[in-house]
């Protein structure tokens, strides 16, 4: 029988105690790591929630500014302000304030809070118009062979080499067709995620800029005709001149210009609608029909806005023309305001000057010379005998009175929370409460 060594009989207990101590240390370390991770994740979640709340406040403030734009005339004596607005189904809130003025620009400051976490975002906003592109379509864009697309600035004709953007919001094959010898001094853009190799059908064009897919989709807001005096009649003329001045602005059921033929003398007299002596606005609830050789002429010193609920048909030799210098693109403005799909068949007897905003209309443009301005359409085909020149002033000289104008974020940044920002919000809120 083997005898036990008395020296080894007491060694098991210390080893067990050491093992237990190690396990306790490891356990407490794991518990501490878990607790720290839990605290970190909670703080991170609160920080993210606070940031989301600040973004929500920024979005709300931008919405409020655009709602203010709908009230005419514009008044920035009272700008959007809110304090501690709770987010639905979330333990967070936001406060925001808009500061600035129309001349110097506006800044939105938004503070989000979630628990003990706060985040602040700031954004400068600016007016964005609906004529940022030389030509923009929702579907197809077709350019005739030998057409050149470039830019100028009607407010500064010394500016040269202005690059332009043309394109379609579609990603379908041949959304943009560039026929032989088309020259684009700028970029050709297709819809988000589009393949430029298939969406752009290049039949021998030269593009100085990029062919690329858009990263954002330009909003194409619906333009609504203003409330004008209802004239309860149409503007009809046959073989004569009909003159409109600002006093004749109003809502009409249609425009019908017809050629008069004297069978005995074989003399033909076209009908002409002249716009003179200032700014004329017409809301046409029906169609605009220009018979052979008939014209709408915007005289120098005048301007014309047409809000058309129906179609525009220009027959052979007819045209919608301006007498002002061809660079003044804002002289003639055509807006599609119908509920369904419309068709604009627009002609000019010489150079054509103007803007067309018709995102739900098929637009064809014919001219016996160059075209100046900007086009927004569902589909567009340029069938002119000249080139197309985009007026950069349409993008740079935007006012709160322009059609379809909206505030958009120009620059954005996240900042540390400052006492002064919240103090401004609280002080403004206090002043509003006193005034109320």
Secondary structure as UniProt FT lines:
FT   TURN            6..10
FT   HELIX           11..69
FT   STRAND          81..86
FT   TURN            88..89
FT   STRAND          93..101
FT   TURN            102..104
FT   STRAND          105..114
FT   TURN            115..116
FT   STRAND          117..128
FT   STRAND          135..137
FT   STRAND          141..143
FT   TURN            145..146
FT   STRAND          148..152
FT   TURN            154..155
FT   TURN            157..158
FT   STRAND          164..168
FT   TURN            173..174
FT   STRAND          176..178
FT   TURN            180..181
FT   STRAND          183..184
FT   STRAND          186..190
FT   TURN            192..193
FT   HELIX           196..199
FT   STRAND          200..202
FT   STRAND          206..207
FT   STRAND          211..213
FT   STRAND          235..238
FT   STRAND          241..244
FT   HELIX           246..248
FT   STRAND          250..252
FT   STRAND          255..258
FT   STRAND          260..262
FT   TURN            263..266
FT   STRAND          267..269
FT   STRAND          272..275
FT   STRAND          279..284
FT   STRAND          288..290
FT   TURN            292..293
FT   STRAND          295..298
FT   TURN            300..301
FT   STRAND          303..308
FT   STRAND          312..314
FT   TURN            316..317
FT   STRAND          319..322
FT   TURN            326..327
FT   HELIX           329..331
FT   STRAND          332..336
FT   STRAND          342..348
FT   STRAND          352..367
FT   STRAND          371..382
FT   STRAND          388..391
FT   HELIX           393..396
FT   TURN            400..401
FT   TURN            403..404
FT   STRAND          406..415
FT   HELIX           419..435
//
